[in-house]
């Protein structure tokens, strides 16, 4: 896409347009995760096949952001430049999430009706968690909400727990039960878990853009007792007076 199309001078500055498109890409990825969750829960091939189109749309936005930032970043100040760099990092993660969800859908279609009910429940839950992580990442980015971003970081632990449960059933199989479609289930689980890692990276980027600190420092602040956080907030207010 040409830079002229990205700048859209009649309606909004280029950097605002690119930020808006990034938020739209978050929504598109969230919808893809929702389709994956519903598709695996209901066995809907229509929903699973719809992920291919969403992956293509994310690819298109990725190219748009990449081309647009290259031009726009030379025309803005430091604050807007940081925002544009965050857009590029977001799109790298979102484009990869689109690829992983498409891989998940292909695995589900290949497995067909051979998935165990417990696997279907756990995979549905993983995809639903991913949908919420992407919803909150997009909202945190558009509203500069660090608290919401921290919630995304903590949600990743549940993704890991579900992955471990599925791996335990299909790889270690301590009960020595017959399992169906194990190869597809393992690959599908890995796709969702890795997509969750990318969603976590989005939240980390929000923390860095908003606070100017690494995510480790942000989490240290949020791990403090409520009373200490309140005291620190009041102290910063007094210092600004």
N, C-alpha and C positions, 0 to 999 in steps of 0.2 A: 504494500500500500504506500502511496506517495506521502511525503511529509505534508504536502499541501492539504490532503484529505484529513490528516491527523490534527493539524493546527485548528481547523474549524474556526477562523477568526471572527466570523459573524456572530457566534453564539457564546463562546467561552475560550479562555486562554488554553494554549496547548497543554500545559502541565495539568490543569484541572480536568481536561478531557481525558488525558491518559490515566489519571487517578480514578475517574469515574469508570472507565473501561476496565480497570483492574478490579474494582469492586463488582462490576457486572460479571467478570470472569469467576470471581469467588462464588457468586450466585449460581452460575452455570455449573461449576464443579459440585456445589452443594446439591443441585438438582440431579446431577449424574449419580452421586452417592445415594440419594433417595430412591432413584430408579433401580439402582443395584440392590438396595435393601428390599424393596417391594418385589422386584423381579425374582430374587432368590426365594423369598417367602411364599410367593404365589406360583412360582414356576412359569411366569409370563415371558415367553420368548419375545414378545413385542417390546416389553420394557428393556430386556437385556440387549436386544438388537439396537435399541435407541441410543445406547451408549456410544456407538460408533459415530453417530452424527454429532453428539456432544463433544467427543474427542476432537473431531475436525474443527468444530467451532472454537474450542480452546486453542488449538494450533493456530487458527487465523488471528485470534486476539493476541497470542504470543508474538506473532510476526508484526502485528500492528504496533504493539508496545515497543518492541525492539527497534523498529524503524523510527517510531515517533520520538522515543527518548534520545536517540542519537542526535536528532536535530534540536529538540526542545531544551536539552540540558545545557546548551551553549547560550541560551537566551534568558536564563533565570538566575536568581540569587542562590546563596548556599542552602537556605531552608528548602526551597522548591527542588533544588538539585538532589538533596537527600531523599526527598519524597519520590522523585523520579527513579532514583536508584532502587528504592524499596519496591517500586512498581515492577522493575525488571526482575528483582529477586522473587517477588510474589509470583510472577508469570512463569518463571523457571519451575517453581514448585507446582503450580496449578497445571501446567502442561504435562508434567510428569504424572500427576495424579490422574489426569485424563487417560494417559496411556495405561496406567495400572488398573483403572476401573474397566477399561476395555479388555485387558487381559483377564480380569476377574470374570467378566461377562462371557468371554470365549470359553473359559474353564467351566462355567455353569452350563452353557449350552452343550459342551462336550459330555458333561456328566449326565445330562438329561434327567431322567427320573430315578437315577441310582443313588442319589444323595440320602444319607441317613437323616432321620428327623432331627436328631441332636445337632448334627453338623449344620443343617439348615437353620436351626434356631441360633446357633452361635455365630454363623456367618451373617445372618440377618442383623444380629445385635452389633457385630463389628461394623457393618456398613451403616447402621443407624447412628452409632457413635461418631463415625467419620463424617456423616452428614451434619451432625451437631457441631463438630470441631470446625468444619468449613464455614458453617453459618456464623459461628462466633468469631472466627478469624477475620471474615469479611467485615463483620460489624465492628470488631475491635480496630481494624484498619481505618474504616471510614469515620469512626467517632473518636479515635485515639484513646481507646479504653483499655488501659493496661490490665485492670482487674479481669476483664473478660478474656484477654490474651492468656493470663495466668491460668484461668480455668481450662483453656485448651491444652496447655502444657500438662496439667494434671490428669486430663482425660486420657492421655496416651497410655497411662499405666493400665487402664482397663482393657485397652486394645492388646497390650502385651499379655495380660492374664488370659484372655480368650484365645489368643494364638497358642499359648502354652498348653491350654486344655485340649485344643484340637490336635496339636502335635503329639501330645501324650497318648491320645486315643489311637492315632494312626501310625505313629512311629514306634513307640514303646509298647503300646497295646497290652498293658499288664493283665487284663482279663482274658487275653488270648481269644478275642471274639472276631468273627469274620467281618471284615470291613470292605465296603464297596467304594469305588471311585477314589481311592486314597490319593493317587497321584494328582488328580484334579483338585481335590480338597486342599492338599498341601500347597499347591501353586496359588489357589484362590485365597487361602489364608495369608500367604506371603504377600500377595498383591495388596490386600487390605491393610496389613500391618505396615508395609512400606509407605502406602498412601497416608496412613496416620502419622508416620515420621515426617513426611513432607508437610502435612497440616501443622504439625508441631513446629516445624521450621518457620512457617508463616507467622505463628504466634511469637516466636522468638524475634523475628524481624520487627513486629509491632512494638515489642518491648524496647528494642534498641532505638527505633525511630522516635518513640515518644519520650523515653527517659534519657537517651544518650548513653546508657550503660549497657553492659552485657547482661544476658538473661540471668546469669549466676547472681549478680548483684540485685537484680529485681526480685528474684525468688528469695534471697536472704532477707530482703525488706518485708516480703509478704509472709515469711515464716516467723516473724516476730509476733509476740503476743499483741492483741488488739490495743491494750493500754499503751504499750511502747510505741506502736505506730501512731496512735492519737497524739501522744506527747511530742513525737518527732514532727508531726504535721503542725501542731501549735507552735513549736519552736521555730519552724521555717517561716510561719506567718509573722511571728514577732520580728524575725531578722529582716523581713522585707519591708517593715514599717519604717 
